[in-house]
Amino acid sequence: MRSDNSLSAWLQTTTGIVAVLLAVQFLTGVLLAFYYVPSVDHAYTTVSYIEKVVSSGSWIRSLHHYGSQWLTIFVFIHVIRLFLDRAYAANRIQWIVAILLLGLVMAAGGTGYSLPWDARAFFSTRVAEGLMAGLPIAGGMARLWLLGGSEISGVTLSRFFALHVLVIPAVIGAVAVWRMFRAQIVEFLGPRDAIVGALVFLVLALWALKHPAPFGPSVVEAGADYLPRPGAQFLWLYQSLKYIPGGLGSIVGVVLPGIVLAVLVALPWLKRQRLIAGSLLGAGVVLVVIMTTASYLSDRRDPRTAQQFARQAAAEEAWRHQPFNPATITLAATTNVTGGAPVMYTKYCANCHGTQGQGAQQGPLKFPPLLDVSAKPRRSVDDIVSLLKDPAAYGLQPPMRSFSEKLTEEQMREIAEWIVKLRK
Amino acid sequence: MTVETSRRSFLKFLPLAAVFASIGGAAFRFLRPKLSAATNAWLDVASVSELTGPQPISRKIAAEQITGWAITTEEHNVFVLPAKNNQVVSAICPHEGCEVAWEQNRNRFSCPCHESYFAADGSRISGPAQRGLDPLPARVQDGKLQVQYISKEQATRA
């Protein structure tokens, strides 16, 4: 298929660009995972840490962020190029792989947007929730499965994380390996692919140096006037949703693209309907281009929107110059950390009940733990003081004995007040 | 494959090698560990008045460290040795870092992991540990015994 030394030969290097950008996504994604924590209380902090503290962190994250947009655009161009080359007839696997990749990189982008858990991420998750909920018939169920519960929560973030870093990359990897084994790697990537792929990377690398990936305020800090915008690869969907009432958005945003991708995958076997499939792809291209342009234009033209974006950009710039604000983690018991057990407890009680009231075993004798003992009946501070004087009155057996001669009232009270605070 | 074609196929991947080299270089900087900063705060252990008797007294202190993206407050066990002028020793075994326990009936500290034993004054008796329990810098302020936490690794380097 490849003709040498002509313009068309260079136009065929979309494979190389897609391969290089995929590799960049994998590598930068693995690196980000070394610091990122997928929990609602630490995701924002760990992304801030990558942006502000980790060497090259901002560049790596920007590569991953803009790389995902460039990857989607180049897979899209790749599909159009293959269609024009009639690859669906000549090389079925190459065609099917390209269509699957298009769906997969969109899914990767969609799940990835939620991970930083900034205001943008939160809105993106909300939109994904709404798109699922609006699906016909199974919408309610789809929403619950996406969120992992009835509301957006830590479980939702874990789901997006698992899909983004485990499931989708594994499927992309499998599809890519399938493609490479069908055409040996040497043929898969020609010298032109390598040159053009590297050039695209060079431009992306320079772009990422100059433009850090956007990072909005945390969900808590975002004001009501905060305007979220999705990445370039989703602007067509974002803009379309403005024009479509209610649940129909799910049809346009999820069902229709799904049908188009399914028809395109089946294209090698659809001999007579190729015109229809071609029209679908053409209409898709036109829709995406028009809606993306419309989205840019409407944001540019509305002065209030432009002002708000300027404010948000200024706030983000100011945030970048503030020092990193670490999270606080406490790996310590909440009770009485510096004081510890009363000395008299340690002296008389700890041998049997444990230094921290955890209980103990000596030979055949088992001594009960004191943790959560205050939840039991007749174990208030006053009760415990009385119990220390006369254990039998509280139904306790030897070897528990009376301490009325060894401990003062004050010491017993100190022990009792410490014991009632013990928790498992 | 002739020498000529293998050279060609090598050269052809040179631009890709440049891509991976640039990410690889950044990856090294990105993954380089950052040393955590101890805060060196003085932490209350106990009131001096309650520290009496011949037995080591078990206490917990909560030390702060700036580690990675978090300020981590971690609990550490220490022993006050009233018999040794209220010296405070870390409960961390200087061998491999398990926590020693005080055995009252045998009058010694024992490590549950590899059977190192230490005397009531913290000095080494036997076992694979090469030194006694690590003493922590201590002071008395307003009737309170206070210490600074030092990790086993810091004590080993010192």
Interface residues (C-beta under 8 A of the other chain):
Chain A: V20 A23 V24 L27 T28 L31 F34 Y35 H42 T45 T46 S48 Y49 V53 V54 S55 S56 G57 W59 I60 L63 V186 L189 G190 P191 A194 I195 G197 A198 L199 F201 A205 F324 P326 A327 T328 I329 T330 L331 A332 A333 V337 T338 G339 G340 A341 P342 V343 T346 K347 A350 N351 T355
Chain B: R8 S9 L11 K12 F13 L14 P15 L16 A18 V19 F20 S22 I23 A26 A27 R29 F30 L31 R32 K34 L43 D44 V45 A46 E50 L51 T52 G53 Q55 I57 S58 R59 K60 I61 A62 I66 G68 W69 A70 I71 T72 T73 E74 E75 Q104
